Amino acid sequence: MMNEKLDTGSQFPNMSLNLVGGGEIKLPNDMDGNYNVVVFYRGHW
């Protein structure tokens, strides 16, 4: 669990996430490029 808010220049924390279609992605290791966007969608409220 992350206890700190990310700020400008903060390093993205290491985490593994399950993908909807199966499999998983390891962040930030599986991201390529200098700039990326990660969106967390809660789903139904």
C-alpha distance matrix in Angstrom:
0.0 3.8 6.4 9.4 11.5 13.1 16.8 20.0 20.1 16.4 15.4 13.2 10.1 10.8 9.6 11.9 12.9 15.7 18.7 20.9 23.9 22.5 21.0 17.9 17.1 15.3 14.3 15.9 18.3 20.0 20.7 24.2 25.8 25.0 23.8 21.5 20.0 16.9 17.2 14.8 17.3 16.4 19.8 22.0 21.6
3.8 0.0 3.8 5.8 7.9 9.5 13.2 16.4 16.6 12.9 12.5 10.7 8.2 10.2 10.0 13.0 14.0 17.3 19.8 22.1 25.2 24.1 22.6 19.1 17.7 15.6 13.7 14.7 17.6 19.5 19.6 22.8 23.9 22.7 21.4 19.5 18.1 15.4 16.0 14.2 17.1 16.7 20.4 22.8 22.2
6.4 3.8 0.0 3.8 7.0 9.7 12.8 16.3 16.9 13.4 13.8 12.8 10.8 13.4 13.7 16.8 17.8 21.0 23.5 25.5 28.8 27.8 26.3 22.9 21.4 19.2 17.2 17.8 20.8 22.9 22.8 25.8 26.5 24.9 23.5 21.9 20.5 18.1 18.5 16.8 19.5 18.9 22.6 24.6 23.4
9.4 5.8 3.8 0.0 3.8 6.4 9.1 12.7 13.5 10.2 11.4 11.1 10.2 13.4 14.4 17.9 18.8 22.2 24.3 26.5 29.7 29.0 27.4 23.8 21.8 19.6 16.9 17.0 20.2 22.4 21.7 24.4 24.6 22.6 21.2 20.0 18.7 16.9 17.7 16.7 19.6 19.6 23.4 25.6 24.4
11.5 7.9 7.0 3.8 0.0 3.8 6.4 10.1 11.7 9.0 10.9 10.5 10.7 14.3 15.2 18.4 18.8 22.2 23.7 25.7 28.9 28.6 27.3 23.8 21.6 19.7 16.6 16.6 20.1 21.9 20.7 23.1 22.9 20.7 18.9 17.7 16.2 14.7 15.3 14.8 17.7 18.1 21.8 24.1 23.0
13.1 9.5 9.7 6.4 3.8 0.0 3.8 7.0 8.2 5.7 7.8 7.6 9.1 12.8 14.2 17.5 18.1 21.6 22.8 25.0 27.9 27.7 26.2 22.6 19.9 17.9 14.5 13.9 17.5 19.4 17.7 19.8 19.4 17.0 15.3 14.5 13.4 12.6 14.0 14.3 17.6 18.8 22.4 25.1 24.4
16.8 13.2 12.8 9.1 6.4 3.8 0.0 3.8 6.1 5.3 8.7 9.7 12.0 15.7 17.5 20.8 21.4 24.8 25.7 27.9 30.6 30.7 29.2 25.6 22.7 20.7 17.1 16.0 19.5 21.4 19.2 20.7 19.6 16.7 15.0 15.0 14.3 14.4 15.9 16.9 20.1 21.5 24.9 27.6 26.8
20.0 16.4 16.3 12.7 10.1 7.0 3.8 0.0 3.8 5.6 8.9 10.5 13.6 17.1 19.1 22.2 22.9 26.3 26.8 29.0 31.5 31.7 30.1 26.6 23.4 21.5 17.7 16.1 19.4 21.1 18.5 19.4 17.6 14.4 12.9 13.7 13.7 14.8 16.7 18.4 21.6 23.6 26.8 29.6 29.1
20.1 16.6 16.9 13.5 11.7 8.2 6.1 3.8 0.0 3.8 6.5 9.1 12.3 15.5 18.1 21.3 22.5 26.1 26.7 29.3 31.6 31.5 29.4 25.9 22.5 20.1 16.4 14.4 17.3 19.5 17.1 17.6 16.0 12.6 12.1 13.4 14.3 15.4 18.0 19.8 23.3 25.3 28.6 31.7 31.4
16.4 12.9 13.4 10.2 9.0 5.7 5.3 5.6 3.8 0.0 3.8 6.3 8.9 12.3 15.0 18.4 19.8 23.5 24.6 27.3 29.7 29.3 27.2 23.5 20.3 17.8 14.2 12.5 15.6 18.0 16.2 17.5 16.7 13.8 13.2 13.6 14.1 14.3 16.8 18.0 21.6 23.3 26.7 29.8 29.5
15.4 12.5 13.8 11.4 10.9 7.8 8.7 8.9 6.5 3.8 0.0 3.8 6.3 9.2 12.2 15.6 17.5 21.2 22.4 25.5 27.6 26.8 24.4 20.8 17.5 14.6 11.2 9.3 12.1 14.9 13.5 15.0 14.7 12.4 12.4 12.6 13.6 13.5 16.4 17.5 21.3 23.1 26.4 29.7 29.8
13.2 10.7 12.8 11.1 10.5 7.6 9.7 10.5 9.1 6.3 3.8 0.0 3.8 6.6 9.0 12.2 13.8 17.5 18.7 21.7 23.9 23.2 20.9 17.2 14.0 11.4 7.9 6.6 10.0 12.3 11.2 13.4 13.8 12.3 11.7 10.7 11.2 10.3 13.3 14.1 17.9 19.8 23.0 26.4 26.7
10.1 8.2 10.8 10.2 10.7 9.1 12.0 13.6 12.3 8.9 6.3 3.8 0.0 3.8 6.3 10.1 12.2 16.0 17.9 21.0 23.3 22.1 19.7 16.0 13.3 10.3 7.5 7.3 10.2 12.7 12.7 15.5 16.6 15.6 15.1 13.7 13.8 12.1 14.5 14.5 18.2 19.4 22.7 26.0 26.3
10.8 10.2 13.4 13.4 14.3 12.8 15.7 17.1 15.5 12.3 9.2 6.6 3.8 0.0 3.8 7.2 10.1 13.8 15.9 19.4 21.3 19.6 16.9 13.2 10.7 7.2 5.5 6.1 7.8 10.5 11.5 14.6 16.5 16.2 16.2 14.5 15.0 12.9 15.5 15.3 18.8 20.0 23.0 26.4 27.1
9.6 10.0 13.7 14.4 15.2 14.2 17.5 19.1 18.1 15.0 12.2 9.0 6.3 3.8 0.0 3.8 6.6 10.2 12.7 16.1 18.2 16.4 13.9 10.2 8.4 5.8 5.3 7.5 9.1 10.5 12.0 15.5 17.9 18.1 17.6 15.2 14.9 12.1 14.0 13.1 16.3 17.2 20.1 23.3 24.3
11.9 13.0 16.8 17.9 18.4 17.5 20.8 22.2 21.3 18.4 15.6 12.2 10.1 7.2 3.8 0.0 3.8 6.9 9.6 13.1 14.9 12.8 10.2 6.6 5.7 4.4 6.2 9.0 9.6 9.8 12.0 15.7 18.6 19.5 18.9 16.1 15.7 12.8 14.3 13.2 15.8 16.8 19.0 22.3 23.8
12.9 14.0 17.8 18.8 18.8 18.1 21.4 22.9 22.5 19.8 17.5 13.8 12.2 10.1 6.6 3.8 0.0 3.8 6.4 9.6 11.8 10.3 8.7 5.4 5.4 6.4 7.8 10.7 11.9 11.0 12.6 16.4 19.1 20.3 19.1 15.8 14.7 11.4 12.0 10.5 12.6 13.6 15.5 18.9 20.7
15.7 17.3 21.0 22.2 22.2 21.6 24.8 26.3 26.1 23.5 21.2 17.5 16.0 13.8 10.2 6.9 3.8 0.0 3.8 6.6 8.6 6.9 6.0 4.3 6.6 9.0 11.1 13.9 14.5 12.9 14.8 18.3 21.3 22.9 21.6 18.2 16.9 13.6 13.6 12.0 13.0 13.8 14.8 17.9 20.3
18.7 19.8 23.5 24.3 23.7 22.8 25.7 26.8 26.7 24.6 22.4 18.7 17.9 15.9 12.7 9.6 6.4 3.8 0.0 3.8 5.5 5.2 5.6 5.2 6.9 10.3 12.1 14.7 15.2 12.8 14.1 17.3 20.2 22.2 20.7 17.1 15.7 12.9 12.6 11.6 12.2 13.7 14.0 17.3 20.1
20.9 22.1 25.5 26.5 25.7 25.0 27.9 29.0 29.3 27.3 25.5 21.7 21.0 19.4 16.1 13.1 9.6 6.6 3.8 0.0 3.8 5.5 8.0 8.8 10.7 14.1 15.6 18.1 18.9 16.3 17.3 20.3 22.9 24.9 23.0 19.3 17.5 14.7 13.5 12.2 11.6 12.7 12.1 15.0 18.2
23.9 25.2 28.8 29.7 28.9 27.9 30.6 31.5 31.6 29.7 27.6 23.9 23.3 21.3 18.2 14.9 11.8 8.6 5.5 3.8 0.0 3.8 7.0 9.1 11.4 15.1 17.1 19.4 19.5 16.5 17.8 20.4 23.3 25.7 24.2 20.6 19.3 17.0 16.3 15.6 15.1 16.5 15.5 18.3 21.6
22.5 24.1 27.8 29.0 28.6 27.7 30.7 31.7 31.5 29.3 26.8 23.2 22.1 19.6 16.4 12.8 10.3 6.9 5.2 5.5 3.8 0.0 3.8 6.7 9.9 13.3 16.0 18.5 18.1 15.4 17.5 20.3 23.5 25.9 24.8 21.4 20.4 17.9 17.7 16.7 16.7 17.8 17.4 20.2 23.3
21.0 22.6 26.3 27.4 27.3 26.2 29.2 30.1 29.4 27.2 24.4 20.9 19.7 16.9 13.9 10.2 8.7 6.0 5.6 8.0 7.0 3.8 0.0 3.8 7.1 10.3 13.3 15.8 15.0 12.5 15.1 17.9 21.4 23.8 23.2 20.0 19.5 17.1 17.6 16.9 17.7 19.0 19.3 22.4 25.2
17.9 19.1 22.9 23.8 23.8 22.6 25.6 26.6 25.9 23.5 20.8 17.2 16.0 13.2 10.2 6.6 5.4 4.3 5.2 8.8 9.1 6.7 3.8 0.0 3.8 6.7 9.7 12.3 11.9 9.8 12.4 15.7 19.0 21.1 20.4 17.3 16.9 14.3 15.2 14.5 16.1 17.5 18.5 21.8 24.3
17.1 17.7 21.4 21.8 21.6 19.9 22.7 23.4 22.5 20.3 17.5 14.0 13.3 10.7 8.4 5.7 5.4 6.6 6.9 10.7 11.4 9.9 7.1 3.8 0.0 3.8 6.3 8.7 8.4 6.4 8.8 12.2 15.5 17.4 16.8 13.8 13.9 11.6 13.3 13.4 15.6 17.6 19.1 22.7 24.8
15.3 15.6 19.2 19.6 19.7 17.9 20.7 21.5 20.1 17.8 14.6 11.4 10.3 7.2 5.8 4.4 6.4 9.0 10.3 14.1 15.1 13.3 10.3 6.7 3.8 0.0 3.8 6.1 5.7 5.5 8.2 11.6 14.8 16.2 16.1 13.6 14.1 12.0 14.4 14.4 17.3 19.1 21.2 24.7 26.4
14.3 13.7 17.2 16.9 16.6 14.5 17.1 17.7 16.4 14.2 11.2 7.9 7.5 5.5 5.3 6.2 7.8 11.1 12.1 15.6 17.1 16.0 13.3 9.7 6.3 3.8 0.0 3.0 5.0 5.8 6.7 10.2 12.7 13.4 13.0 10.7 11.3 9.4 12.3 12.9 16.2 18.3 20.7 24.4 25.8
15.9 14.7 17.8 17.0 16.6 13.9 16.0 16.1 14.4 12.5 9.3 6.6 7.3 6.1 7.5 9.0 10.7 13.9 14.7 18.1 19.4 18.5 15.8 12.3 8.7 6.1 3.0 0.0 3.8 5.7 5.5 8.5 10.5 10.9 11.0 9.4 10.8 9.9 13.3 14.5 18.0 20.3 22.8 26.5 27.8
18.3 17.6 20.8 20.2 20.1 17.5 19.5 19.4 17.3 15.6 12.1 10.0 10.2 7.8 9.1 9.6 11.9 14.5 15.2 18.9 19.5 18.1 15.0 11.9 8.4 5.7 5.0 3.8 0.0 3.8 5.6 7.9 10.7 12.0 13.0 11.8 13.7 13.0 16.4 17.5 20.8 23.1 25.4 29.1 30.6
20.0 19.5 22.9 22.4 21.9 19.4 21.4 21.1 19.5 18.0 14.9 12.3 12.7 10.5 10.5 9.8 11.0 12.9 12.8 16.3 16.5 15.4 12.5 9.8 6.4 5.5 5.8 5.7 3.8 0.0 3.8 6.5 10.0 12.2 12.8 10.9 12.7 12.1 15.2 16.5 19.4 22.0 23.8 27.5 29.4
20.7 19.6 22.8 21.7 20.7 17.7 19.2 18.5 17.1 16.2 13.5 11.2 12.7 11.5 12.0 12.0 12.6 14.8 14.1 17.3 17.8 17.5 15.1 12.4 8.8 8.2 6.7 5.5 5.6 3.8 0.0 3.8 6.7 8.8 9.1 7.3 9.7 10.0 13.4 15.5 18.5 21.5 23.3 27.1 28.9
24.2 22.8 25.8 24.4 23.1 19.8 20.7 19.4 17.6 17.5 15.0 13.4 15.5 14.6 15.5 15.7 16.4 18.3 17.3 20.3 20.4 20.3 17.9 15.7 12.2 11.6 10.2 8.5 7.9 6.5 3.8 0.0 3.8 6.9 8.2 7.9 11.2 12.5 16.0 18.6 21.5 24.7 26.4 30.2 32.0
25.8 23.9 26.5 24.6 22.9 19.4 19.6 17.6 16.0 16.7 14.7 13.8 16.6 16.5 17.9 18.6 19.1 21.3 20.2 22.9 23.3 23.5 21.4 19.0 15.5 14.8 12.7 10.5 10.7 10.0 6.7 3.8 0.0 3.8 5.7 7.1 10.8 13.2 16.6 19.7 22.6 25.9 27.8 31.5 33.1
25.0 22.7 24.9 22.6 20.7 17.0 16.7 14.4 12.6 13.8 12.4 12.3 15.6 16.2 18.1 19.5 20.3 22.9 22.2 24.9 25.7 25.9 23.8 21.1 17.4 16.2 13.4 10.9 12.0 12.2 8.8 6.9 3.8 0.0 3.8 6.8 10.4 13.1 16.7 19.7 22.9 26.1 28.3 32.0 33.1
23.8 21.4 23.5 21.2 18.9 15.3 15.0 12.9 12.1 13.2 12.4 11.7 15.1 16.2 17.6 18.9 19.1 21.6 20.7 23.0 24.2 24.8 23.2 20.4 16.8 16.1 13.0 11.0 13.0 12.8 9.1 8.2 5.7 3.8 0.0 3.8 7.1 10.2 13.5 16.8 19.8 23.1 25.2 28.8 29.9
21.5 19.5 21.9 20.0 17.7 14.5 15.0 13.7 13.4 13.6 12.6 10.7 13.7 14.5 15.2 16.1 15.8 18.2 17.1 19.3 20.6 21.4 20.0 17.3 13.8 13.6 10.7 9.4 11.8 10.9 7.3 7.9 7.1 6.8 3.8 0.0 3.8 6.7 10.0 13.3 16.3 19.6 21.6 25.3 26.5
20.0 18.1 20.5 18.7 16.2 13.4 14.3 13.7 14.3 14.1 13.6 11.2 13.8 15.0 14.9 15.7 14.7 16.9 15.7 17.5 19.3 20.4 19.5 16.9 13.9 14.1 11.3 10.8 13.7 12.7 9.7 11.2 10.8 10.4 7.1 3.8 0.0 3.8 6.5 10.0 12.8 16.2 18.2 21.7 22.9
16.9 15.4 18.1 16.9 14.7 12.6 14.4 14.8 15.4 14.3 13.5 10.3 12.1 12.9 12.1 12.8 11.4 13.6 12.9 14.7 17.0 17.9 17.1 14.3 11.6 12.0 9.4 9.9 13.0 12.1 10.0 12.5 13.2 13.1 10.2 6.7 3.8 0.0 3.8 6.6 9.8 13.0 15.3 18.9 20.1
17.2 16.0 18.5 17.7 15.3 14.0 15.9 16.7 18.0 16.8 16.4 13.3 14.5 15.5 14.0 14.3 12.0 13.6 12.6 13.5 16.3 17.7 17.6 15.2 13.3 14.4 12.3 13.3 16.4 15.2 13.4 16.0 16.6 16.7 13.5 10.0 6.5 3.8 0.0 3.8 6.3 9.7 11.8 15.3 16.5
14.8 14.2 16.8 16.7 14.8 14.3 16.9 18.4 19.8 18.0 17.5 14.1 14.5 15.3 13.1 13.2 10.5 12.0 11.6 12.2 15.6 16.7 16.9 14.5 13.4 14.4 12.9 14.5 17.5 16.5 15.5 18.6 19.7 19.7 16.8 13.3 10.0 6.6 3.8 0.0 3.8 6.4 9.1 12.6 13.7
17.3 17.1 19.5 19.6 17.7 17.6 20.1 21.6 23.3 21.6 21.3 17.9 18.2 18.8 16.3 15.8 12.6 13.0 12.2 11.6 15.1 16.7 17.7 16.1 15.6 17.3 16.2 18.0 20.8 19.4 18.5 21.5 22.6 22.9 19.8 16.3 12.8 9.8 6.3 3.8 0.0 3.8 5.5 9.1 10.5
16.4 16.7 18.9 19.6 18.1 18.8 21.5 23.6 25.3 23.3 23.1 19.8 19.4 20.0 17.2 16.8 13.6 13.8 13.7 12.7 16.5 17.8 19.0 17.5 17.6 19.1 18.3 20.3 23.1 22.0 21.5 24.7 25.9 26.1 23.1 19.6 16.2 13.0 9.7 6.4 3.8 0.0 3.8 6.6 7.5
19.8 20.4 22.6 23.4 21.8 22.4 24.9 26.8 28.6 26.7 26.4 23.0 22.7 23.0 20.1 19.0 15.5 14.8 14.0 12.1 15.5 17.4 19.3 18.5 19.1 21.2 20.7 22.8 25.4 23.8 23.3 26.4 27.8 28.3 25.2 21.6 18.2 15.3 11.8 9.1 5.5 3.8 0.0 3.8 6.4
22.0 22.8 24.6 25.6 24.1 25.1 27.6 29.6 31.7 29.8 29.7 26.4 26.0 26.4 23.3 22.3 18.9 17.9 17.3 15.0 18.3 20.2 22.4 21.8 22.7 24.7 24.4 26.5 29.1 27.5 27.1 30.2 31.5 32.0 28.8 25.3 21.7 18.9 15.3 12.6 9.1 6.6 3.8 0.0 3.8
21.6 22.2 23.4 24.4 23.0 24.4 26.8 29.1 31.4 29.5 29.8 26.7 26.3 27.1 24.3 23.8 20.7 20.3 20.1 18.2 21.6 23.3 25.2 24.3 24.8 26.4 25.8 27.8 30.6 29.4 28.9 32.0 33.1 33.1 29.9 26.5 22.9 20.1 16.5 13.7 10.5 7.5 6.4 3.8 0.0
